[in-house]
Amino acid sequence: MQVYKTTGVKPQLLLDRPEFPDELFYIWKWHCGMGNPQQLSNIELKAWADLMRIELEIWEVEVLRSLDKIYWGIVNE
């Protein structure tokens, strides 16, 4: 993304990326709103859901955990 911002030329990886499904955007917003300084634990995820009064479905937990794993994998490259 930085290359695109600097040069104005989109790298092939950005051109080939799949579209983000609108139906899952709310989960992405949840993940971004968590602002965790470290990988999410199940306890932290449960506490967040309780505070936000959200009843998470199992598949939503799995998606949030996957997003978090991907995020921290990129951050720690």
C-alpha positions in Angstrom: 0.0 0.0 0.0 2.9 2.4 0.8 4.3 1.9 -2.7 0.9 2.9 -4.2 0.7 6.0 -1.9 4.3 7.0 -2.8 4.4 6.3 -6.6 0.7 6.3 -7.6 1.3 2.9 -9.3 -0.7 0.0 -7.9 1.3 -3.1 -7.3 0.0 -6.3 -8.8 -1.0 -7.7 -5.4 -3.4 -4.8 -4.9 -4.8 -5.2 -8.4 -5.4 -8.9 -7.9 -6.8 -8.8 -4.4 -10.4 -10.1 -3.9 -13.2 -7.7 -3.1 -14.1 -7.4 0.6 -17.7 -8.9 1.0 -20.1 -6.2 2.2 -21.8 -8.8 4.4 -18.6 -9.2 6.5 -17.7 -5.5 6.8 -19.2 -5.3 10.3 -16.7 -7.9 11.6 -13.8 -6.0 10.1 -15.1 -2.9 11.9 -15.3 -4.9 15.2 -11.7 -6.1 14.8 -10.4 -2.6 14.0 -12.3 -1.2 17.0 -10.7 -3.6 19.4 -7.4 -1.9 19.2 -5.5 -4.7 20.9 -1.8 -4.2 21.6 -1.4 -8.0 21.4 -3.1 -11.0 19.9 -6.6 -11.6 21.1 -7.2 -14.3 23.7 -10.6 -15.9 24.1 -11.0 -14.1 27.4 -10.4 -10.7 25.8 -12.7 -11.5 23.0 -15.4 -12.6 25.4 -14.9 -9.4 27.6 -15.1 -7.2 24.5 -18.3 -8.9 23.3 -19.8 -8.6 26.8 -18.9 -4.9 27.0 -20.4 -4.2 23.6 -23.4 -6.4 24.4 -22.8 -8.5 21.3 -23.8 -12.1 21.2 -21.1 -13.6 18.9 -21.8 -16.6 16.7 -19.1 -19.2 16.7 -18.2 -18.5 13.0 -17.8 -14.7 13.9 -15.4 -15.7 16.7 -13.5 -17.8 14.2 -13.4 -15.0 11.6 -12.2 -12.5 14.3 -9.5 -14.9 15.5 -8.4 -15.4 11.8 -8.3 -11.7 11.2 -6.3 -11.2 14.3 -3.8 -13.9 13.4 -3.3 -12.4 10.0 -2.9 -8.9 11.4 -0.3 -9.9 13.9 1.5 -12.1 11.3 1.9 -9.0 9.1 2.8 -6.7 12.0 5.5 -9.1 13.1 7.1 -9.7 9.6 
